[in-house]
Amino acid sequence: MNQPIRTYRRTMQPPISLQVLVNNLVRHSQPVAHHHNTSIENNVERGLVLADEMHKAIPVMRELLTTVVSNSRNGDIHISAERYRNQLILEIQERNNYNGYALSFSVGSIEPDAASLGGHISISGSREKVVTISFSFPYQLMAG
């Protein structure tokens, strides 16, 4: 009796520019931002690219931005990113913090998702006018 040979094909995601991804996330958040009278600025530089395995971080990024926008009132949100060694750090800074306690609690609920990817979320200045949320996760250079 012949058994069929099973082949497993790994689905490869195409690389995506982090700047383009953030533009899409900002566009998705615009209705809520408009309702909360909040502006969002994408300061992510070109050149940072998410490789196949890093696509898993996209839902965490989406949830973080949604959380910051949802907790804003007359907000001034700036998004940036940098690579430090083998980590990518996405920073979302709210420069007109409305309710740091609610924001801090909401961001904390996302931490388990970040940890499952080998990442970490930190928040600084939750009691200040300017609050910064940092999401760091493993960054793999593109093989080229």
N, C-alpha and C positions, 0 to 999 in steps of 0.2 A: 504494500500500500504506500503510494507516494504522498508525502506531505508537501503542501505548497510551501515554497520558500518565502519567508516573510522578509520583506525589506523595509527598513525604516529610513525614511527620508527626513532629515532635519529641515524644518522650515526656516529659511534664512530671511530675516527682515533686512530691507535695504538700509544703509546708513542714513541718518537724518540729522540735519543741521539743528543744533540746539536753539539757535536764533529763530529759525523758521518754526520750530516746535513751540517756542514761547509765544511767537506771534499768533499762532493758532489758538493756544490756550487763552491768550488775552482776548482775542476775538470772541471766543466762546463765553468769556466772563463779562463781556461788554453790557449785556442787558441789565445784569445785577449791578455792575459798576455805575451805570447811568442812573439807575433807581436810587443808589446810595450817594450820588453826586461825587463819585470817586474817579480819579484819573489814574491810568496805569501806563507806565513807561517801560519799554523793553530796552535795557542797556546791555544785553548779551551780545558779545562780539562775535563776529564771524569766525569760523575756524574750529569751533568746538562741535564735534560730531558724535552722535550716539551710535555705537556699534550694536550688533545684533543682541547680545546679552543685556545691554543696558536699556533696551526698550521696556524692560519690566519696571523701570523707575517712572515711566510716564504717568501711570495712574496716581502715584504719590505726588508728583509735581502738580497734576491737575487738581487734586484734592487740597493741596496746600494753597494754591492760588485761589480756589473757590472759597476756602475758609477765610483767608485774609480779606478778600473782597466782601464776603457776606458779613464780616464783623466790622466793616468800615463805615464811616459817616464823614462825608466831605474829605475823603481819603486822598492821599498822594502816595501811590505805590510805585516803587522802582524795583525792577528785577535785573539781577546781574549774575554772572557765573564766572568761575575761574577753575583752572586745573591746578591742583597742588600735588605733586608727585603722582601717586596712583589713585587720587581721589578727585572727583568733580564736586564742586561746592556751588549749589544754586542758592542765591540769597534773594529773599523777598523782603523789602524794607518798606514799612508803612510809616510815612513821615508826619502823619497826623493821627496818631493812635487814639482811638475813640474809647475802647473798652478792653484794656489789656488783660484783665482777668478772664473774660469770655474767650478772647483770642487764644490765650495761653492754654486754657482748658481744651479748646477745640483742636489746637495744634497737637497737644499731647495725645489725643485719641488717634492720631495718624502715625505716631511713633512705632507701634508694633508692625505696621505695614512696611515702614522704612527699614526696620531691623531685620525683617524677613528677607530683605534684599542685600543685607550686609551694610546697610546705610544707617544714618543717624540724623535726627532732627534736633536742633537746639534753638532756643528763643532767648534773646537778650533784650533788655529794656522794656519788658512788658508793663512796667509801671511808669514808663517815660513817654514823652510825646513821640519819640522815634523808637520803633521796635523793629528788630531784625530777626527773621526766621531763616535759619540756614539748614539746608538739606545736603548732606554729603553722602556720597556713595562711590563704590569702586569704579574707576575710570580705566578703560582699556584702550590703548592706542590702536588705531586702525592699522592692520597689516597692509603694507603697500608695497 
